[in-house]
Amino acid sequence: MDDATFRANLERGRRGEEHFLRHLARLGHQVVPVYAAGEGKAPKVYVGERRVTAADVLSIDGAGAVQWFEVKTKGRPGFRYRGDARGWEHGMDFRLFNGDYRELAQRAPLWIVVCEELTIPGDDITWAPPEPPRGASGLPDWGDYVRHLVPGPVWRAIRFDDAEKAGRRVENWSDGKTGWLWPVSAMTRLAVTP
């Protein structure tokens, strides 16, 4: 990924984080924007003797309960056309999910929140796009489903423990990285105020 693309993605993500942070504050939470401490890099928190990557937002609700929120702004949900995992999905880097975030989730609830810029028509998570046409190589054009999506934003959340139960490890998920993916159907749609 070139530097301009990285910066554009970082800015898009920051806008989503700020929007969700303000939403939590309107709900009466005290919020700490941990992402702001990273200065372009993932901020760290101390857990025992270790430094681990922090989730984006630390929140204390009106009852005093502490929660972490990892906020992702994504262009769209993914769609798997084949196999047992056929359907809509979201995911994240496996190393982070299985390492530092697991450690955070053992101490306080950790929620993964996704803002979809494009979303499923009618928000019908059972709807499937038609089988994709074959590309020049003769193989299906797996990215073709994007033309069927509609403008968002749509916000969804899943607790770390539920993403772990519903998800699966996928090799070569994003830029050759291993990912942890879970179905959109396991997520709760949020009414995030503009």
C-alpha positions in Angstrom: 0.0 0.0 0.0 1.5 3.3 -1.0 1.8 6.2 1.5 -1.1 8.2 0.0 -3.5 5.3 0.3 -2.4 4.6 3.8 -3.0 8.2 4.9 -6.4 8.2 3.2 -7.4 5.0 5.0 -6.1 6.3 8.3 -8.1 9.5 7.9 -11.3 7.6 7.0 -10.8 5.4 10.0 -10.2 8.4 12.3 -13.5 10.0 11.1 -15.4 6.8 12.0 -13.7 6.6 15.4 -14.6 10.2 16.2 -18.2 9.7 15.1 -18.6 6.6 17.3 -16.8 8.3 20.2 -19.3 11.2 20.1 -22.2 8.7 19.9 -21.0 7.0 23.1 -20.6 10.4 24.8 -24.2 11.3 23.8 -25.3 8.1 25.5 -23.7 9.2 28.7 -20.4 7.3 28.5 -17.1 8.8 29.6 -14.8 8.1 26.7 -11.1 8.1 26.2 -10.0 8.2 22.6 -7.0 5.9 22.9 -6.4 6.0 19.2 -5.3 9.6 19.5 -2.3 8.6 21.7 -0.8 6.6 18.9 0.3 9.5 16.6 -0.3 7.4 13.5 0.8 4.1 15.1 -1.2 1.7 17.2 -1.2 3.0 20.8 -0.1 0.6 23.6 -1.4 -0.1 27.1 0.2 -1.9 29.9 -1.3 -5.3 30.9 0.7 -6.7 33.7 4.3 -6.5 32.6 3.4 -6.5 28.9 2.6 -3.6 26.5 -0.2 -4.6 24.2 -2.0 -2.8 21.4 -5.0 -0.9 22.7 -8.4 -0.9 21.1 -9.5 2.5 19.8 -11.8 3.7 22.6 -12.0 3.0 26.3 -15.4 3.8 27.7 -17.0 4.0 31.2 -20.8 3.9 31.0 -23.2 5.6 33.5 -23.1 2.5 35.8 -19.3 2.6 35.9 -18.7 -0.5 33.7 -15.5 -0.3 31.6 -15.5 -1.4 28.0 -13.2 -1.4 25.1 -14.3 -0.6 21.5 -12.3 -1.3 18.4 -13.9 0.8 15.6 -13.4 -0.1 12.0 -14.6 1.9 9.0 -14.9 -0.5 6.1 -15.9 0.2 2.5 -18.2 -2.8 2.5 -18.9 -6.2 4.1 -17.2 -9.1 2.3 -19.1 -11.9 0.6 -18.0 -15.5 0.3 -19.6 -17.3 -2.6 -18.4 -20.8 -1.7 -18.2 -23.3 1.1 -19.6 -23.5 4.6 -18.9 -19.9 5.2 -21.0 -18.6 2.3 -22.5 -15.2 3.1 -21.7 -11.8 4.4 -18.7 -11.3 6.7 -16.4 -8.9 8.4 -13.0 -9.6 9.9 -9.6 -8.4 11.1 -6.0 -9.3 11.3 -5.6 -12.7 13.1 -2.4 -11.8 14.9 -4.1 -8.8 16.6 -7.4 -10.6 17.2 -5.7 -13.7 18.7 -3.0 -11.8 20.6 -3.4 -8.3 22.1 -7.2 -8.1 21.7 -7.7 -11.4 23.4 -5.7 -10.2 26.3 -7.7 -7.0 26.6 -11.0 -8.9 26.3 -10.0 -11.1 29.3 -10.0 -8.0 31.5 -13.0 -6.0 30.2 -15.6 -6.4 27.5 -14.2 -5.7 24.1 -16.6 -4.8 21.3 -15.7 -4.7 17.6 -17.7 -2.0 15.9 -17.8 -1.7 12.1 -19.1 1.2 10.0 -20.0 0.0 6.5 -19.8 2.7 3.9 -21.6 0.5 1.4 -24.0 -2.2 2.7 -26.4 -5.0 1.9 -29.5 -4.0 0.0 -32.4 -3.6 2.5 -30.0 -4.8 5.2 -31.3 -8.3 4.4 -28.3 -10.4 5.6 -29.8 -13.4 3.9 -29.7 -11.8 0.5 -27.0 -13.1 -1.8 -25.7 -11.4 -4.9 -26.0 -13.4 -8.1 -23.1 -15.7 -9.1 -20.4 -13.4 -10.4 -19.5 -13.3 -14.1 -16.3 -14.8 -15.3 -13.4 -12.4 -15.7 -10.8 -12.3 -18.5 -8.9 -15.1 -16.9 -12.0 -17.3 -17.1 -12.4 -17.3 -13.3 -15.3 -15.7 -11.4 -14.9 -12.0 -10.6 -15.4 -12.3 -6.9 -15.4 -8.5 -6.5 -18.4 -8.1 -8.8 -20.9 -8.2 -5.8 -19.9 -4.6 -4.9 -22.1 -3.2 -7.7 -25.2 -4.6 -5.8 -24.5 -2.8 -2.5 -26.2 0.4 -1.4 -24.8 3.5 0.3 -24.6 3.4 4.1 -23.4 4.1 6.6 -24.6 1.1 8.6 -23.0 0.4 12.0 -22.7 -3.1 13.4 -21.1 -4.5 16.6 -20.0 -7.8 18.0 -18.5 -8.7 21.3 -15.0 -10.2 21.0 -16.2 -13.5 22.6 -19.0 -13.8 20.1 -16.7 -13.1 17.2 -14.4 -15.8 18.5 -17.2 -18.3 18.7 -18.8 -17.5 15.3 -15.6 -16.8 13.4 -12.8 -18.7 11.7 -9.2 -18.3 10.7 -8.6 -17.5 7.0 -5.2 -17.6 5.4 -4.3 -15.0 2.8 -7.2 -12.8 3.8 -5.9 -9.3 3.2 -2.6 -8.5 1.5 -1.5 -12.1 2.2 -2.2 -11.7 6.0 -4.1 -14.3 8.0 -7.5 -13.0 9.2 -10.2 -13.9 11.7 -13.6 -13.6 10.0 -17.1 -13.9 11.4 -20.6 -13.6 9.7 -22.4 -10.3 9.6 -25.4 -12.3 10.9 -23.6 -12.7 14.3 -23.4 -8.9 14.6 -26.0 -6.4 16.0 -27.0 -3.4 14.0 -26.5 -0.2 16.0 -28.6 3.0 15.8 -25.6 5.4 15.7 -26.8 9.0 15.6 -25.3 11.3 12.9 
